[in-house]
Amino acid sequence: MSTIVTRSGKGSSLTNSEVDSNFTNLNTDKLELGGGTLTGNLILNDNVKAIFGTGSDLQIFHDASNSYINDVGTGNLYIKATNLTLGSAAGKQYLNAYSDGGVFLYHNNVEKVGTTATGISVTGNVDLPDNGK
């Protein structure tokens, strides 16, 4: 069994209270294994995954070129929000979905297709393939 020595290097053993104090100091500002709160940024380098689920079912990562949300397990990936917006980092809108049921698609930041209570609303032309008929 080894002896814990003081920082002074004199070889004298630490008292129990000094050991307890050192362990308390070591754990200060550390995230607990369960129930802790992270108050700063969590930085993961390229190709380091945030993995969720017992079978590693959900993975979020960046590979230096692209970013991924992989749902590799059974079941569906649900994205739930009161209102949902998908868009570019530069602020262009791709899709808006609202709690009242409206869903709107955009082209070049201009609304082109939207759902209504009775069907859809289209701005612009509707091009349908003739399928050779």
Distance bins in CASP14 RR format, pairs under 12 A and 6 or more apart:
PFRMAT RR
TARGET T0000
AUTHOR 0000-0000-0000
RMODE 2
METHOD distances of the structure
MODEL  1
1 13 0 0 0 0 0 1 0 0 0 0 0
2 11 0 0 0 0 0 1 0 0 0 0 0
2 13 0 0 0 0 0 1 0 0 0 0 0
3 9 0 0 0 0 0 1 0 0 0 0 0
3 10 0 0 0 0 0 1 0 0 0 0 0
3 11 1 0 0 1 0 0 0 0 0 0 0
3 12 0 0 0 0 1 0 0 0 0 0 0
3 13 1 0 1 0 0 0 0 0 0 0 0
3 14 0 0 0 0 1 0 0 0 0 0 0
3 19 0 0 0 0 0 1 0 0 0 0 0
4 11 0 0 0 0 1 0 0 0 0 0 0
4 12 0 0 0 0 0 1 0 0 0 0 0
4 13 1 0 0 1 0 0 0 0 0 0 0
4 14 1 0 1 0 0 0 0 0 0 0 0
4 15 0 0 0 0 0 1 0 0 0 0 0
4 16 0 0 0 0 0 1 0 0 0 0 0
4 18 0 0 0 0 1 0 0 0 0 0 0
4 19 1 0 0 1 0 0 0 0 0 0 0
4 20 0 0 0 0 0 1 0 0 0 0 0
4 22 0 0 0 0 1 0 0 0 0 0 0
4 23 0 0 0 0 0 1 0 0 0 0 0
5 11 1 0 1 0 0 0 0 0 0 0 0
5 12 1 0 0 1 0 0 0 0 0 0 0
5 13 1 0 0 1 0 0 0 0 0 0 0
5 14 1 0 0 1 0 0 0 0 0 0 0
5 18 0 0 0 0 0 1 0 0 0 0 0
5 19 0 0 0 0 0 1 0 0 0 0 0
5 22 0 0 0 0 0 1 0 0 0 0 0
6 12 1 0 1 0 0 0 0 0 0 0 0
6 13 0 0 0 0 1 0 0 0 0 0 0
6 14 1 0 0 1 0 0 0 0 0 0 0
6 15 0 0 0 0 1 0 0 0 0 0 0
6 18 1 0 0 1 0 0 0 0 0 0 0
6 19 0 0 0 0 0 1 0 0 0 0 0
6 22 0 0 0 0 1 0 0 0 0 0 0
7 14 0 0 0 0 1 0 0 0 0 0 0
7 18 0 0 0 0 0 1 0 0 0 0 0
7 22 0 0 0 0 1 0 0 0 0 0 0
7 25 0 0 0 0 0 1 0 0 0 0 0
8 14 0 0 0 0 0 1 0 0 0 0 0
8 18 0 0 0 0 0 1 0 0 0 0 0
12 18 0 0 0 0 0 1 0 0 0 0 0
13 19 0 0 0 0 1 0 0 0 0 0 0
14 20 0 0 0 0 1 0 0 0 0 0 0
14 21 0 0 0 0 1 0 0 0 0 0 0
14 22 1 0 0 1 0 0 0 0 0 0 0
14 23 0 0 0 0 0 1 0 0 0 0 0
15 21 0 0 0 0 1 0 0 0 0 0 0
15 22 0 0 0 0 0 1 0 0 0 0 0
16 22 0 0 0 0 0 1 0 0 0 0 0
16 23 0 0 0 0 0 1 0 0 0 0 0
17 23 0 0 0 0 0 1 0 0 0 0 0
17 24 0 0 0 0 0 1 0 0 0 0 0
18 24 0 0 0 0 0 1 0 0 0 0 0
18 25 0 0 0 0 0 1 0 0 0 0 0
19 25 0 0 0 0 0 1 0 0 0 0 0
19 26 0 0 0 0 0 1 0 0 0 0 0
20 26 0 0 0 0 0 1 0 0 0 0 0
20 27 0 0 0 0 0 1 0 0 0 0 0
21 27 0 0 0 0 0 1 0 0 0 0 0
21 28 0 0 0 0 0 1 0 0 0 0 0
22 28 0 0 0 0 0 1 0 0 0 0 0
23 30 0 0 0 0 0 1 0 0 0 0 0
24 30 0 0 0 0 0 1 0 0 0 0 0
27 33 0 0 0 0 0 1 0 0 0 0 0
29 36 0 0 0 0 0 1 0 0 0 0 0
29 37 0 0 0 0 0 1 0 0 0 0 0
29 38 0 0 0 0 0 1 0 0 0 0 0
29 39 0 0 0 0 1 0 0 0 0 0 0
29 40 0 0 0 0 0 1 0 0 0 0 0
30 36 0 0 0 0 1 0 0 0 0 0 0
30 37 0 0 0 0 0 1 0 0 0 0 0
30 38 0 0 0 0 0 1 0 0 0 0 0
31 37 1 0 0 1 0 0 0 0 0 0 0
31 38 1 0 1 0 0 0 0 0 0 0 0
31 39 0 0 0 0 1 0 0 0 0 0 0
31 40 0 0 0 0 1 0 0 0 0 0 0
31 42 0 0 0 0 1 0 0 0 0 0 0
32 38 0 0 0 0 0 1 0 0 0 0 0
42 48 0 0 0 0 0 1 0 0 0 0 0
42 50 0 0 0 0 1 0 0 0 0 0 0
42 60 0 0 0 0 0 1 0 0 0 0 0
43 50 0 0 0 0 0 1 0 0 0 0 0
43 62 0 0 0 0 0 1 0 0 0 0 0
44 50 1 0 0 1 0 0 0 0 0 0 0
44 51 0 0 0 0 0 1 0 0 0 0 0
44 59 0 0 0 0 0 1 0 0 0 0 0
44 60 0 0 0 0 1 0 0 0 0 0 0
44 61 1 0 0 1 0 0 0 0 0 0 0
44 62 1 0 0 1 0 0 0 0 0 0 0
44 63 0 0 0 0 0 1 0 0 0 0 0
44 67 0 0 0 0 0 1 0 0 0 0 0
45 61 0 0 0 0 1 0 0 0 0 0 0
45 62 0 0 0 0 1 0 0 0 0 0 0
45 63 0 0 0 0 0 1 0 0 0 0 0
45 64 0 0 0 0 1 0 0 0 0 0 0
46 61 0 0 0 0 1 0 0 0 0 0 0
46 62 1 0 1 0 0 0 0 0 0 0 0
46 63 1 0 1 0 0 0 0 0 0 0 0
46 64 1 0 1 0 0 0 0 0 0 0 0
46 65 0 0 0 0 1 0 0 0 0 0 0
46 66 0 0 0 0 0 1 0 0 0 0 0
46 67 0 0 0 0 0 1 0 0 0 0 0
46 68 0 0 0 0 0 1 0 0 0 0 0
47 59 0 0 0 0 0 1 0 0 0 0 0
47 61 1 0 0 1 0 0 0 0 0 0 0
47 62 1 0 0 1 0 0 0 0 0 0 0
47 63 1 0 1 0 0 0 0 0 0 0 0
47 64 1 0 0 1 0 0 0 0 0 0 0
47 65 0 0 0 0 0 1 0 0 0 0 0
47 66 0 0 0 0 0 1 0 0 0 0 0
47 67 0 0 0 0 0 1 0 0 0 0 0
47 68 0 0 0 0 0 1 0 0 0 0 0
48 59 0 0 0 0 0 1 0 0 0 0 0
48 60 0 0 0 0 0 1 0 0 0 0 0
48 61 1 0 0 1 0 0 0 0 0 0 0
48 62 0 0 0 0 1 0 0 0 0 0 0
48 63 0 0 0 0 1 0 0 0 0 0 0
48 64 0 0 0 0 0 1 0 0 0 0 0
49 56 0 0 0 0 1 0 0 0 0 0 0
49 57 0 0 0 0 0 1 0 0 0 0 0
49 58 0 0 0 0 1 0 0 0 0 0 0
49 59 1 0 1 0 0 0 0 0 0 0 0
49 60 1 0 0 1 0 0 0 0 0 0 0
49 61 1 0 1 0 0 0 0 0 0 0 0
49 62 0 0 0 0 1 0 0 0 0 0 0
49 63 0 0 0 0 1 0 0 0 0 0 0
49 67 0 0 0 0 0 1 0 0 0 0 0
49 68 0 0 0 0 1 0 0 0 0 0 0
49 69 0 0 0 0 0 1 0 0 0 0 0
49 70 0 0 0 0 1 0 0 0 0 0 0
49 72 0 0 0 0 0 1 0 0 0 0 0
50 56 0 0 0 0 0 1 0 0 0 0 0
50 58 0 0 0 0 1 0 0 0 0 0 0
50 59 1 0 0 1 0 0 0 0 0 0 0
50 60 1 0 1 0 0 0 0 0 0 0 0
50 61 1 0 0 1 0 0 0 0 0 0 0
50 62 0 0 0 0 0 1 0 0 0 0 0
50 67 0 0 0 0 0 1 0 0 0 0 0
50 68 0 0 0 0 0 1 0 0 0 0 0
50 69 0 0 0 0 1 0 0 0 0 0 0
50 70 0 0 0 0 0 1 0 0 0 0 0
51 57 0 0 0 0 1 0 0 0 0 0 0
51 58 1 0 0 1 0 0 0 0 0 0 0
51 59 1 0 1 0 0 0 0 0 0 0 0
51 60 0 0 0 0 1 0 0 0 0 0 0
51 61 0 0 0 0 1 0 0 0 0 0 0
51 69 0 0 0 0 0 1 0 0 0 0 0
51 70 0 0 0 0 1 0 0 0 0 0 0
51 71 0 0 0 0 0 1 0 0 0 0 0
51 72 0 0 0 0 1 0 0 0 0 0 0
51 73 0 0 0 0 0 1 0 0 0 0 0
52 58 1 0 1 0 0 0 0 0 0 0 0
52 59 1 0 0 1 0 0 0 0 0 0 0
52 60 0 0 0 0 1 0 0 0 0 0 0
52 61 0 0 0 0 0 1 0 0 0 0 0
52 69 0 0 0 0 0 1 0 0 0 0 0
52 70 0 0 0 0 0 1 0 0 0 0 0
52 71 0 0 0 0 1 0 0 0 0 0 0
52 72 0 0 0 0 0 1 0 0 0 0 0
52 73 0 0 0 0 0 1 0 0 0 0 0
52 77 0 0 0 0 0 1 0 0 0 0 0
53 59 0 0 0 0 1 0 0 0 0 0 0
53 71 0 0 0 0 0 1 0 0 0 0 0
53 72 0 0 0 0 0 1 0 0 0 0 0
53 73 0 0 0 0 1 0 0 0 0 0 0
53 74 0 0 0 0 0 1 0 0 0 0 0
54 73 0 0 0 0 0 1 0 0 0 0 0
54 74 0 0 0 0 0 1 0 0 0 0 0
55 71 0 0 0 0 0 1 0 0 0 0 0
55 72 0 0 0 0 1 0 0 0 0 0 0
55 73 1 0 0 1 0 0 0 0 0 0 0
55 74 0 0 0 0 1 0 0 0 0 0 0
56 70 0 0 0 0 1 0 0 0 0 0 0
56 71 0 0 0 0 0 1 0 0 0 0 0
56 72 1 0 0 1 0 0 0 0 0 0 0
56 73 0 0 0 0 1 0 0 0 0 0 0
57 69 0 0 0 0 0 1 0 0 0 0 0
57 70 0 0 0 0 1 0 0 0 0 0 0
57 71 1 0 0 1 0 0 0 0 0 0 0
57 72 1 0 0 1 0 0 0 0 0 0 0
57 73 1 0 1 0 0 0 0 0 0 0 0
57 74 1 0 0 1 0 0 0 0 0 0 0
57 75 0 0 0 0 1 0 0 0 0 0 0
57 76 0 0 0 0 0 1 0 0 0 0 0
57 77 0 0 0 0 1 0 0 0 0 0 0
58 68 0 0 0 0 0 1 0 0 0 0 0
58 69 1 0 0 1 0 0 0 0 0 0 0
58 70 1 0 0 1 0 0 0 0 0 0 0
58 71 1 0 1 0 0 0 0 0 0 0 0
58 72 1 0 0 1 0 0 0 0 0 0 0
58 73 1 0 0 1 0 0 0 0 0 0 0
58 74 0 0 0 0 0 1 0 0 0 0 0
58 75 0 0 0 0 0 1 0 0 0 0 0
58 76 0 0 0 0 0 1 0 0 0 0 0
58 77 1 0 0 1 0 0 0 0 0 0 0
58 78 0 0 0 0 0 1 0 0 0 0 0
58 79 0 0 0 0 0 1 0 0 0 0 0
59 67 0 0 0 0 0 1 0 0 0 0 0
59 68 1 0 0 1 0 0 0 0 0 0 0
59 69 1 0 0 1 0 0 0 0 0 0 0
59 70 1 0 1 0 0 0 0 0 0 0 0
59 71 0 0 0 0 1 0 0 0 0 0 0
59 72 1 0 0 1 0 0 0 0 0 0 0
59 73 0 0 0 0 1 0 0 0 0 0 0
59 77 0 0 0 0 0 1 0 0 0 0 0
60 67 0 0 0 0 1 0 0 0 0 0 0
60 68 1 0 0 1 0 0 0 0 0 0 0
60 69 1 0 1 0 0 0 0 0 0 0 0
60 70 1 0 0 1 0 0 0 0 0 0 0
60 71 0 0 0 0 0 1 0 0 0 0 0
60 72 0 0 0 0 0 1 0 0 0 0 0
60 77 0 0 0 0 0 1 0 0 0 0 0
61 67 1 0 0 1 0 0 0 0 0 0 0
61 68 1 0 1 0 0 0 0 0 0 0 0
61 69 0 0 0 0 1 0 0 0 0 0 0
61 70 1 0 0 1 0 0 0 0 0 0 0
61 72 0 0 0 0 0 1 0 0 0 0 0
62 68 1 0 0 1 0 0 0 0 0 0 0
62 69 0 0 0 0 0 1 0 0 0 0 0
62 70 0 0 0 0 0 1 0 0 0 0 0
63 70 0 0 0 0 0 1 0 0 0 0 0
67 89 0 0 0 0 0 1 0 0 0 0 0
69 77 1 0 0 1 0 0 0 0 0 0 0
69 78 0 0 0 0 0 1 0 0 0 0 0
69 79 0 0 0 0 1 0 0 0 0 0 0
70 77 0 0 0 0 1 0 0 0 0 0 0
71 77 1 1 0 0 0 0 0 0 0 0 0
71 78 0 0 0 0 1 0 0 0 0 0 0
71 79 0 0 0 0 0 1 0 0 0 0 0
78 84 0 0 0 0 0 1 0 0 0 0 0
79 85 0 0 0 0 0 1 0 0 0 0 0
79 86 0 0 0 0 1 0 0 0 0 0 0
79 95 0 0 0 0 0 1 0 0 0 0 0
79 97 0 0 0 0 1 0 0 0 0 0 0
80 97 0 0 0 0 0 1 0 0 0 0 0
80 99 0 0 0 0 0 1 0 0 0 0 0
81 95 0 0 0 0 0 1 0 0 0 0 0
81 96 0 0 0 0 0 1 0 0 0 0 0
81 97 1 0 0 1 0 0 0 0 0 0 0
81 98 0 0 0 0 1 0 0 0 0 0 0
81 99 0 0 0 0 1 0 0 0 0 0 0
82 97 0 0 0 0 1 0 0 0 0 0 0
82 98 0 0 0 0 1 0 0 0 0 0 0
82 99 1 0 1 0 0 0 0 0 0 0 0
82 100 0 0 0 0 0 1 0 0 0 0 0
82 101 0 0 0 0 0 1 0 0 0 0 0
83 95 0 0 0 0 0 1 0 0 0 0 0
83 96 1 0 0 1 0 0 0 0 0 0 0
83 97 1 0 0 1 0 0 0 0 0 0 0
83 98 1 0 1 0 0 0 0 0 0 0 0
83 99 1 0 0 1 0 0 0 0 0 0 0
83 100 0 0 0 0 1 0 0 0 0 0 0
83 101 0 0 0 0 1 0 0 0 0 0 0
83 102 0 0 0 0 1 0 0 0 0 0 0
83 103 0 0 0 0 0 1 0 0 0 0 0
83 104 0 0 0 0 0 1 0 0 0 0 0
84 93 0 0 0 0 0 1 0 0 0 0 0
84 94 0 0 0 0 0 1 0 0 0 0 0
84 95 1 0 0 1 0 0 0 0 0 0 0
84 96 1 0 0 1 0 0 0 0 0 0 0
84 97 1 0 1 0 0 0 0 0 0 0 0
84 98 0 0 0 0 1 0 0 0 0 0 0
84 99 0 0 0 0 1 0 0 0 0 0 0
84 101 0 0 0 0 0 1 0 0 0 0 0
84 102 0 0 0 0 0 1 0 0 0 0 0
84 103 0 0 0 0 1 0 0 0 0 0 0
84 104 0 0 0 0 0 1 0 0 0 0 0
85 91 0 0 0 0 1 0 0 0 0 0 0
85 92 0 0 0 0 0 1 0 0 0 0 0
85 93 1 0 0 1 0 0 0 0 0 0 0
85 94 0 0 0 0 1 0 0 0 0 0 0
85 95 1 0 0 1 0 0 0 0 0 0 0
85 96 1 0 1 0 0 0 0 0 0 0 0
85 97 1 0 0 1 0 0 0 0 0 0 0
85 98 0 0 0 0 1 0 0 0 0 0 0
85 103 0 0 0 0 0 1 0 0 0 0 0
85 104 0 0 0 0 1 0 0 0 0 0 0
85 106 0 0 0 0 0 1 0 0 0 0 0
86 92 0 0 0 0 0 1 0 0 0 0 0
86 93 1 0 0 1 0 0 0 0 0 0 0
86 94 1 0 1 0 0 0 0 0 0 0 0
86 95 1 0 1 0 0 0 0 0 0 0 0
86 96 1 0 0 1 0 0 0 0 0 0 0
86 97 0 0 0 0 1 0 0 0 0 0 0
86 103 0 0 0 0 0 1 0 0 0 0 0
86 104 0 0 0 0 0 1 0 0 0 0 0
86 105 0 0 0 0 1 0 0 0 0 0 0
86 106 0 0 0 0 1 0 0 0 0 0 0
87 93 1 0 1 0 0 0 0 0 0 0 0
87 94 1 0 1 0 0 0 0 0 0 0 0
87 95 1 0 0 1 0 0 0 0 0 0 0
87 96 0 0 0 0 1 0 0 0 0 0 0
87 105 0 0 0 0 0 1 0 0 0 0 0
87 106 0 0 0 0 1 0 0 0 0 0 0
87 109 0 0 0 0 1 0 0 0 0 0 0
88 94 1 0 0 1 0 0 0 0 0 0 0
88 95 0 0 0 0 0 1 0 0 0 0 0
88 106 0 0 0 0 0 1 0 0 0 0 0
88 108 0 0 0 0 0 1 0 0 0 0 0
88 109 0 0 0 0 1 0 0 0 0 0 0
90 109 0 0 0 0 1 0 0 0 0 0 0
91 106 0 0 0 0 0 1 0 0 0 0 0
91 109 1 0 0 1 0 0 0 0 0 0 0
92 106 1 0 0 1 0 0 0 0 0 0 0
92 107 0 0 0 0 1 0 0 0 0 0 0
92 108 1 0 0 1 0 0 0 0 0 0 0
92 109 1 0 1 0 0 0 0 0 0 0 0
92 110 0 0 0 0 1 0 0 0 0 0 0
93 104 0 0 0 0 1 0 0 0 0 0 0
93 105 0 0 0 0 1 0 0 0 0 0 0
93 106 1 0 1 0 0 0 0 0 0 0 0
93 107 0 0 0 0 1 0 0 0 0 0 0
93 108 0 0 0 0 1 0 0 0 0 0 0
93 109 1 0 1 0 0 0 0 0 0 0 0
93 110 0 0 0 0 1 0 0 0 0 0 0
93 111 1 0 0 1 0 0 0 0 0 0 0
93 112 0 0 0 0 0 1 0 0 0 0 0
94 103 0 0 0 0 0 1 0 0 0 0 0
94 104 0 0 0 0 1 0 0 0 0 0 0
94 105 1 0 0 1 0 0 0 0 0 0 0
94 106 1 0 1 0 0 0 0 0 0 0 0
94 107 0 0 0 0 1 0 0 0 0 0 0
94 108 0 0 0 0 0 1 0 0 0 0 0
94 109 0 0 0 0 1 0 0 0 0 0 0
94 110 0 0 0 0 0 1 0 0 0 0 0
94 111 0 0 0 0 0 1 0 0 0 0 0
94 112 0 0 0 0 0 1 0 0 0 0 0
94 113 0 0 0 0 0 1 0 0 0 0 0
95 102 0 0 0 0 0 1 0 0 0 0 0
95 103 1 0 0 1 0 0 0 0 0 0 0
95 104 1 0 0 1 0 0 0 0 0 0 0
95 105 1 0 1 0 0 0 0 0 0 0 0
95 106 1 0 0 1 0 0 0 0 0 0 0
95 107 0 0 0 0 0 1 0 0 0 0 0
95 109 0 0 0 0 0 1 0 0 0 0 0
95 111 0 0 0 0 0 1 0 0 0 0 0
95 112 0 0 0 0 0 1 0 0 0 0 0
95 113 0 0 0 0 1 0 0 0 0 0 0
95 114 0 0 0 0 1 0 0 0 0 0 0
95 115 0 0 0 0 0 1 0 0 0 0 0
96 102 0 0 0 0 1 0 0 0 0 0 0
96 103 1 0 0 1 0 0 0 0 0 0 0
96 104 1 0 1 0 0 0 0 0 0 0 0
96 105 0 0 0 0 1 0 0 0 0 0 0
96 106 1 0 0 1 0 0 0 0 0 0 0
96 109 0 0 0 0 0 1 0 0 0 0 0
96 111 0 0 0 0 1 0 0 0 0 0 0
96 112 0 0 0 0 0 1 0 0 0 0 0
96 113 0 0 0 0 0 1 0 0 0 0 0
96 114 0 0 0 0 1 0 0 0 0 0 0
96 115 0 0 0 0 0 1 0 0 0 0 0
97 103 1 0 1 0 0 0 0 0 0 0 0
97 104 1 0 0 1 0 0 0 0 0 0 0
97 105 0 0 0 0 1 0 0 0 0 0 0
97 106 0 0 0 0 0 1 0 0 0 0 0
97 114 0 0 0 0 0 1 0 0 0 0 0
97 115 0 0 0 0 1 0 0 0 0 0 0
98 104 0 0 0 0 1 0 0 0 0 0 0
98 114 0 0 0 0 0 1 0 0 0 0 0
98 115 0 0 0 0 1 0 0 0 0 0 0
100 115 0 0 0 0 0 1 0 0 0 0 0
100 116 0 0 0 0 0 1 0 0 0 0 0
100 117 0 0 0 0 1 0 0 0 0 0 0
101 114 0 0 0 0 0 1 0 0 0 0 0
101 115 1 0 0 1 0 0 0 0 0 0 0
101 116 0 0 0 0 1 0 0 0 0 0 0
101 117 0 0 0 0 1 0 0 0 0 0 0
101 119 0 0 0 0 0 1 0 0 0 0 0
102 111 0 0 0 0 0 1 0 0 0 0 0
102 113 0 0 0 0 0 1 0 0 0 0 0
102 114 1 0 0 1 0 0 0 0 0 0 0
102 115 1 0 1 0 0 0 0 0 0 0 0
102 116 1 0 0 1 0 0 0 0 0 0 0
102 117 0 0 0 0 1 0 0 0 0 0 0
102 119 0 0 0 0 0 1 0 0 0 0 0
102 120 0 0 0 0 0 1 0 0 0 0 0
102 121 0 0 0 0 0 1 0 0 0 0 0
103 111 0 0 0 0 0 1 0 0 0 0 0
103 113 0 0 0 0 1 0 0 0 0 0 0
103 114 1 0 0 1 0 0 0 0 0 0 0
103 115 1 0 1 0 0 0 0 0 0 0 0
103 116 0 0 0 0 0 1 0 0 0 0 0
103 119 0 0 0 0 0 1 0 0 0 0 0
103 120 0 0 0 0 1 0 0 0 0 0 0
103 121 0 0 0 0 0 1 0 0 0 0 0
104 110 0 0 0 0 0 1 0 0 0 0 0
104 111 1 0 1 0 0 0 0 0 0 0 0
104 112 0 0 0 0 1 0 0 0 0 0 0
104 113 1 0 0 1 0 0 0 0 0 0 0
104 114 1 0 1 0 0 0 0 0 0 0 0
104 115 1 0 0 1 0 0 0 0 0 0 0
104 116 0 0 0 0 0 1 0 0 0 0 0
104 120 0 0 0 0 0 1 0 0 0 0 0
104 121 0 0 0 0 1 0 0 0 0 0 0
104 122 0 0 0 0 0 1 0 0 0 0 0
104 123 0 0 0 0 0 1 0 0 0 0 0
105 111 1 0 0 1 0 0 0 0 0 0 0
105 112 1 0 1 0 0 0 0 0 0 0 0
105 113 1 0 1 0 0 0 0 0 0 0 0
105 114 1 0 0 1 0 0 0 0 0 0 0
105 115 0 0 0 0 1 0 0 0 0 0 0
105 120 0 0 0 0 1 0 0 0 0 0 0
105 121 0 0 0 0 0 1 0 0 0 0 0
105 122 0 0 0 0 1 0 0 0 0 0 0
105 123 0 0 0 0 0 1 0 0 0 0 0
106 112 1 0 0 1 0 0 0 0 0 0 0
106 113 0 0 0 0 1 0 0 0 0 0 0
106 114 0 0 0 0 1 0 0 0 0 0 0
106 123 0 0 0 0 0 1 0 0 0 0 0
107 113 0 0 0 0 1 0 0 0 0 0 0
107 122 0 0 0 0 0 1 0 0 0 0 0
107 123 0 0 0 0 1 0 0 0 0 0 0
107 124 0 0 0 0 1 0 0 0 0 0 0
107 125 0 0 0 0 0 1 0 0 0 0 0
108 123 0 0 0 0 0 1 0 0 0 0 0
110 123 1 0 0 1 0 0 0 0 0 0 0
110 124 0 0 0 0 1 0 0 0 0 0 0
111 120 0 0 0 0 0 1 0 0 0 0 0
111 121 0 0 0 0 1 0 0 0 0 0 0
111 122 0 0 0 0 1 0 0 0 0 0 0
111 123 1 0 0 1 0 0 0 0 0 0 0
111 124 0 0 0 0 0 1 0 0 0 0 0
112 120 0 0 0 0 0 1 0 0 0 0 0
112 121 0 0 0 0 1 0 0 0 0 0 0
112 122 1 0 0 1 0 0 0 0 0 0 0
112 123 1 0 1 0 0 0 0 0 0 0 0
112 124 1 0 0 1 0 0 0 0 0 0 0
112 125 0 0 0 0 1 0 0 0 0 0 0
112 126 0 0 0 0 1 0 0 0 0 0 0
112 127 0 0 0 0 0 1 0 0 0 0 0
113 119 0 0 0 0 0 1 0 0 0 0 0
113 120 1 0 0 1 0 0 0 0 0 0 0
113 121 1 0 0 1 0 0 0 0 0 0 0
113 122 1 0 1 0 0 0 0 0 0 0 0
113 123 1 0 0 1 0 0 0 0 0 0 0
113 124 0 0 0 0 1 0 0 0 0 0 0
113 125 0 0 0 0 0 1 0 0 0 0 0
113 126 0 0 0 0 1 0 0 0 0 0 0
114 120 1 0 1 0 0 0 0 0 0 0 0
114 121 1 0 1 0 0 0 0 0 0 0 0
114 122 1 0 0 1 0 0 0 0 0 0 0
114 123 0 0 0 0 1 0 0 0 0 0 0
115 121 1 0 0 1 0 0 0 0 0 0 0
115 122 0 0 0 0 0 1 0 0 0 0 0
116 122 0 0 0 0 0 1 0 0 0 0 0
120 126 0 0 0 0 1 0 0 0 0 0 0
122 128 0 0 0 0 0 1 0 0 0 0 0
END
